Amino acid sequence: MTDEPDRVAATLIRRARREAGLSQAELGRLTGIHSSVLSAYEHARRQPSVAALARIASACGQELRIDLPSAERSTVRAGRVLAQVLDLAEQLPYRPSRELAYPPLYRAAA
C-alpha cells in the first residue's frame, strides 16, 4: 500500500465497505457509527480508533489484525536509514571555518 500514513485507515475502510457491498448508511447501522463520521474516516478528515476499526471490519465480514514490526526488522530498517544519512552527509561539501564565531556576551546590569 503506497498511501500516506494519514490515509491508510481511510483507504482500508473504503475498500472493506465497498467489497462488502455496503453503503455508508448501512455500515453505520451495523456498527453504530454515524454515516457522517464514516464519511470523515473515508476522506481522512478524522482518524478512527482501533475499536472503531474493529467494528467496521467485523461489520464488513473481515477481521482486524495489527502486526507490529519485529525488533529485527526495525533494526534492519534503522540500519538502512542510517546508511542513507551517512551517504548524504558524505556528499555535502566540507568547508572548514578558520575560527569559531561565538555570539557576543552581554552582562546584565547589577
C-alpha positions in Angstrom: 0.0 0.0 0.0 1.5 3.3 -1.1 -0.9 5.6 0.8 0.3 8.4 3.1 0.2 7.3 6.7 -2.7 9.6 7.4 -4.8 8.0 4.6 -4.2 4.3 5.4 -7.3 3.9 7.6 -9.4 5.8 5.0 -8.3 3.5 2.2 -8.9 0.4 4.3 -12.3 1.4 5.4 -13.5 2.4 2.0 -12.1 -0.8 0.4 -13.7 -3.0 3.1 -17.1 -1.3 2.8 -17.1 -1.5 -1.0 -16.0 -5.1 -1.0 -18.9 -5.9 1.4 -21.3 -4.1 -0.9 -22.4 -1.7 1.9 -23.3 1.9 1.7 -22.1 4.3 4.4 -25.6 4.4 5.9 -25.8 0.6 6.0 -22.4 0.3 7.6 -23.4 3.0 10.1 -26.4 1.0 11.2 -24.3 -2.2 11.6 -21.5 -0.5 13.5 -23.4 2.2 15.5 -21.1 4.8 13.9 -23.0 7.7 12.3 -22.6 7.8 8.5 -21.1 11.4 8.7 -18.4 10.0 10.9 -17.8 7.1 8.5 -17.6 9.7 5.7 -15.0 11.7 7.6 -13.0 8.5 8.2 -13.1 7.6 4.5 -12.0 11.1 3.5 -9.2 11.1 6.1 -10.7 14.1 7.9 -10.8 12.1 11.1 -8.8 9.1 12.3 -10.7 6.2 13.7 -9.8 4.5 17.0 -8.7 0.8 16.9 -12.1 -0.1 18.4 -13.9 1.7 15.6 -11.8 0.0 13.0 -12.5 -3.4 14.6 -16.3 -2.7 14.5 -16.1 -1.6 10.9 -14.0 -4.7 9.8 -16.4 -7.0 11.7 -19.5 -5.5 10.0 -17.8 -5.9 6.6 -17.1 -9.6 7.4 -13.4 -9.1 7.9 -11.1 -9.3 10.9 -8.8 -6.5 12.1 -5.3 -7.7 12.7 -2.5 -5.4 13.6 1.0 -6.7 13.0 3.7 -4.8 14.8 7.1 -4.8 13.2 9.6 -7.2 14.8 12.6 -5.8 16.6 14.9 -7.4 14.0 13.0 -5.7 11.1 13.1 -2.4 12.9 16.8 -2.7 13.5 17.4 -3.6 9.8 15.3 -0.7 8.6 17.1 1.7 11.1 20.4 0.5 9.7 19.4 1.2 6.1 18.2 4.7 7.1 21.5 5.4 8.9 23.5 4.3 5.9 21.4 6.6 3.7 22.0 9.5 6.1 25.8 8.9 6.1 25.9 8.7 2.3 24.1 12.0 2.1 26.5 13.5 4.7 29.5 12.4 2.7 28.1 14.2 -0.4 27.9 17.6 1.4 30.8 19.9 0.7 33.3 20.3 3.5 34.2 23.9 4.3 36.2 24.3 7.4 36.0 27.7 9.1 39.1 29.5 10.2 37.8 30.3 13.7 34.7 29.7 15.7 32.3 32.6 15.9 30.6 33.0 19.2 27.7 35.4 19.9 28.6 38.4 22.0 28.1 38.1 25.7 26.2 40.8 27.4 26.4 41.4 31.2 23.2 42.2 33.0 23.1 45.5 34.8 23.6 44.9 38.5 
